Amino acid sequence: MFPDKDSVGFTVDINLNETQDAALARIFLVELPTTARNVLNVPAIVYHDIKLERGEQQVKCFPEVKNKARASNGEVSFKLEAKHLKNGIDKPLSQLVGFRMFLHFHLHAIKINLHSKMRKRVNNMELIIKQARRDEEEPKVYKEKHGGNKG
């Protein structure tokens, strides 16, 4: 927490072990500030991407963290201003604490959406393959019809 005269800043370190989760979280967090513009009274949100900034964006208040090797996927900074804190800090603080659950919920939803889209494509491809399959030809039986109607 970094207090200012009329604002408070929070920085959350994002650390995901699975590469798939880290990639999805990166996409989600890069888009988060853009989507936050469409909502009223949102605190300032900045995602410090480790891949882009190569760990340069380090929290300067904690020098002991600066020297350690980082296993992080980035940091998200929130800046709460006086208008966010006019009714107290309890509600904004509980929402910031719930950010981890919010992120995990959306990662799970993204995975479900991707899997359902892939399943739908596989089903469509299977249907196309079934329709393209040729029926087995029955053996041709030739009947002689020389001397009249022998059928």
C-alpha positions as CSV (number, residue, x, y, z in Angstrom):
1,M,0.0,0.0,0.0
2,F,1.4,3.4,-1.0
3,P,-0.5,6.3,0.5
4,D,-0.5,9.7,-1.1
5,K,-2.2,12.9,0.0
6,D,-5.6,11.9,-1.4
7,S,-5.1,8.5,-2.9
8,V,-3.9,5.0,-2.0
9,G,-2.1,2.6,-4.4
10,F,-2.1,-1.2,-4.2
11,T,0.2,-3.5,-6.1
12,V,-0.7,-7.1,-6.6
13,D,2.0,-9.6,-7.8
14,I,0.6,-12.2,-10.2
15,N,2.3,-15.5,-9.9
16,L,0.9,-18.5,-11.9
17,N,2.8,-21.7,-12.2
18,E,1.1,-23.2,-15.2
19,T,2.2,-21.8,-18.5
20,Q,-1.3,-22.0,-19.9
21,D,-2.8,-20.0,-17.0
22,A,0.0,-17.5,-17.2
23,A,-0.6,-16.9,-21.0
24,L,-4.4,-16.5,-20.5
25,A,-3.9,-14.3,-17.5
26,R,-1.5,-12.1,-19.5
27,I,-4.0,-11.6,-22.3
28,F,-6.8,-10.9,-19.7
29,L,-4.7,-8.4,-17.7
30,V,-3.4,-6.6,-20.8
31,E,-7.1,-6.0,-21.8
32,L,-8.2,-5.1,-18.3
33,P,-7.3,-1.4,-18.3
34,T,-9.0,-1.0,-21.8
35,T,-12.2,-2.5,-20.6
36,A,-12.1,-0.6,-17.3
37,R,-12.6,2.6,-19.4
38,N,-16.2,1.5,-20.1
39,V,-17.1,1.4,-16.4
40,L,-17.8,4.5,-14.2
41,N,-15.7,5.3,-11.1
42,V,-13.1,2.6,-11.7
43,P,-9.8,3.0,-9.9
44,A,-6.8,3.4,-12.2
45,I,-5.5,0.0,-13.2
46,V,-2.1,-0.6,-14.6
47,Y,-0.7,-4.0,-15.6
48,H,3.1,-4.2,-15.5
49,D,4.0,-7.0,-17.8
50,I,7.2,-8.8,-17.0
51,K,7.6,-9.9,-20.6
52,L,7.5,-6.4,-21.9
53,E,9.3,-4.6,-19.1
54,R,11.8,-7.5,-18.2
55,G,11.3,-7.0,-14.5
56,E,12.4,-3.4,-14.6
57,Q,9.1,-2.2,-13.0
58,Q,10.1,-3.2,-9.5
59,V,8.4,-1.9,-6.4
60,K,10.9,0.6,-5.0
61,C,9.6,0.5,-1.5
62,F,10.8,-3.1,-1.0
63,P,14.6,-3.3,-1.8
64,E,14.9,-6.8,-0.5
65,V,12.5,-8.0,-3.2
66,K,14.5,-6.3,-5.9
67,N,17.5,-8.7,-5.5
68,K,15.5,-11.9,-5.4
69,A,14.9,-13.9,-8.6
70,R,11.3,-13.4,-9.6
71,A,9.0,-16.1,-10.6
72,S,6.2,-13.7,-11.3
73,N,4.1,-13.1,-14.4
74,G,3.7,-9.4,-13.7
75,E,2.1,-6.9,-11.4
76,V,-1.3,-5.1,-11.3
77,S,-1.4,-1.7,-9.7
78,F,-4.6,-0.1,-8.5
79,K,-4.9,3.5,-7.5
80,L,-7.8,4.4,-5.2
81,E,-8.6,8.1,-5.1
82,A,-10.7,10.2,-2.6
83,K,-13.9,9.6,-4.5
84,H,-13.5,5.8,-4.0
85,L,-12.8,6.1,-0.3
86,K,-15.5,8.6,0.6
87,N,-17.7,5.9,2.2
88,G,-14.8,4.2,3.9
89,I,-12.0,1.8,2.9
90,D,-13.9,-1.5,3.8
91,K,-15.7,-2.0,0.5
92,P,-12.8,-1.1,-1.8
93,L,-10.4,-3.2,0.3
94,S,-12.7,-6.2,0.2
95,Q,-12.9,-5.9,-3.6
96,L,-9.2,-5.6,-4.0
97,V,-8.7,-8.7,-1.8
98,G,-11.2,-10.5,-4.0
99,F,-9.2,-9.6,-7.1
100,R,-7.4,-13.0,-7.0
101,M,-10.7,-14.9,-7.0
102,F,-11.9,-12.6,-9.8
103,L,-8.9,-13.4,-11.9
104,H,-9.1,-17.1,-11.3
105,F,-12.9,-17.1,-12.1
106,H,-12.2,-15.4,-15.4
107,L,-9.3,-17.7,-16.3
108,H,-11.6,-20.7,-15.6
109,A,-14.4,-19.1,-17.8
110,I,-11.9,-18.5,-20.6
111,K,-10.8,-22.1,-20.5
112,I,-14.4,-23.4,-20.6
113,N,-15.2,-21.1,-23.5
114,L,-12.2,-22.3,-25.5
115,H,-12.9,-25.9,-24.8
116,S,-16.5,-25.6,-25.8
117,K,-15.5,-23.8,-29.0
118,M,-13.0,-26.6,-29.8
119,R,-15.5,-29.3,-29.0
120,K,-18.0,-27.6,-31.4
121,R,-15.4,-27.5,-34.2
122,V,-14.5,-31.1,-33.7
123,N,-18.2,-32.1,-33.8
124,N,-18.6,-30.1,-37.0
125,M,-15.6,-31.7,-38.6
126,E,-16.8,-35.2,-37.6
127,L,-20.1,-34.4,-39.2
128,I,-18.4,-33.3,-42.4
129,I,-16.3,-36.5,-42.5
130,K,-19.3,-38.7,-41.9
131,Q,-21.1,-36.9,-44.8
132,A,-18.1,-37.2,-47.1
133,R,-17.8,-41.0,-46.5
134,R,-18.7,-43.2,-49.5
135,D,-21.1,-46.1,-49.0
136,E,-19.6,-49.5,-49.6
137,E,-20.6,-50.8,-53.0
138,E,-22.6,-53.9,-53.1
139,P,-21.3,-56.7,-55.2
140,K,-22.8,-56.5,-58.7
141,V,-24.8,-59.5,-59.7
142,Y,-25.5,-59.9,-63.4
143,K,-28.5,-61.9,-64.3
144,E,-28.9,-63.4,-67.7
145,K,-32.0,-62.2,-69.5
146,H,-31.6,-64.0,-72.9
147,G,-34.6,-65.9,-73.5
148,G,-37.3,-63.9,-72.0
149,N,-38.1,-62.6,-68.5
150,K,-36.0,-64.4,-66.0
151,G,-35.6,-62.0,-63.4
